[in-house]
Every structure is written in structure tokens, then in C-alpha cells.
Amino acid sequence: MQKITPFLWFDNQAEEAMNFYTSLFKNSEIGSVARYGEAGPGPGGSIVTATFKLAGLEVTALNGGPHFKFTPATSFFVLCETEDEIDTLWANLSEGGQALMELAAYPFSEKFGWIEDKFGLSWQLNLVGQPQKIMPFLLFVGDQAGKAEEAMNFYTSLFDNASIIRLERHGPGSNEIEGSVIHAVFSLFGQEFMAMDSAGAHAFSFTEAVSFMVHCQSQAEVDELWAQLSADKEAEQCGWLKDKYGVSWQIIPDILLELMGDPDSEKAKRVTEAMLQMKKIDIAALQQAYGGDTQ
């Protein structure tokens, strides 16, 4: 099972986006889908959450309302095998979207483009002649510019099977901060991520619209990750937290998802109501709610 799942917060377009993305990428499929009942709070029959795979990467989407918007601070980097593949992806992702870097040849790539799609989500497409692969990409800007390497060292110290795979820094004479990251690849639980710094003037930063759900097996694992990652008490809610770099995470024990998905709607409702009162998830309290124990 994939240990860390990118989690996308949509206003009300989660189903449309999921169907669109799975139609574009190879090795893609729709997984579990949870829908609102007639009692709401969303429109009856509309998606609450859904999981799907894009080029083998598992992603979760939520219809959560208009509270958060995607920004280019978090994007998905797509390795493309053929020119036809990258051209087709670009054409489809461009419909209703806007180019951040036009699809073209650059000193660092034979063919590369950065696009914001019609839902506001950003994609970087790179022709590499290798089978299609997608990796989350973190862009450290504003107050976080120059902290990409520090963040990678922090993350790889927290998670198992983690390392910095490749790192290239800016040298003297660059418009960027000397020593800051031009491009880096790192892994957490064996999953690959990318990162870079940019000291330019950017009117965006990390937001809760993209978070990373960490699937935990025990309360001890939840407690340890929560203590290490949470850096903003105001952002703690229902298993969500924000770290010192502004990146959002969800520290979620798998039993929460199991109990909330129970076919007994009353049990699932009690678990959900208990979870909504929590900041850090308390497994014992969830189990008490599931069993109807109010003490």
C-alpha cells in the first residue's frame, strides 16, 4: 500500500477532475468513492472523497467547498516517454487552463512545459524517454525560499526508507540564493518527490488545497509524526496539520478510514462526529464512539 497519498481539495469538482485525469494518464483507475447522502451536508449523491490512480500514483480528492485554492507551489511532475505523449497531455491539460512555462525546448530539457489546468492544479511535463511517472513537486518561495534542502533533510529524518536521491544547487552569480536548490529528488517510504527553491517574486505559497495523507498503523506512529511535524496550532484540525515550511499533512490511522466506512451508518456517523471534534486523531476515542460508549 502507498504510505503517503497526495490529497486534493476541490470546491465541488472532485468527480469531474477525477474522471478527467484518469482519462489522460496511463495505468490509471478509479478506486473507492464515498458520496453524500440526502442529509448532506453536500448535495445528495455528490462525492465526499474518492481515491484514484494516475500512472500508478494513488491520489485522493475531496469536495470540501471554496475554502482553499491550488497554487503552483505544489504541482505534479510528469515524466513522459514520447513526444506524442507529452504533446497530447499538454493539449488536454491546456483546455481551459493557462501556461506557466510554454511547452518548448529549454537548456535543462529537450521538451518541457508547466501548465495550470482548468481546475487550477499545476502540472510539469518533461520529455525524458522513460515510461510515464508522476511525482509531487514542492516549490519553496517567499519566506520559504532557500529552505528546500533543509525541508528535505527534515522529512527524510522522519520517515522510513527515505533519502535525498539527487540534488543540484545554485552557484555564485545566479539570480537565485547561492547554494539554494535548482532541482532535487527525494524519497519518503520509497516514494519519490521533487523540490526546488525560487527567490523570485511570487504571489502564492503552499496551501491546504494540496496535503499529504500519511497512513499510520498505530497511535504511537500518529503521536510521533504529529509531534515532529505540527508547527501551527491554528491549523490543527481532524488529523490535519501544517509544518514549519507551510506544507500541509494529514496524519491518519487506517482504522479511522475503516470505521468511517462501516456499512452500519449509525456507527460510521458516531465515528465521524467524534473525529470532527479532534485535532490529533485518538484511536481509542474513535473505537469508543464506534461501540456507542459515550463515557
Disulfide bonds with the S-S distance in Angstrom:
none
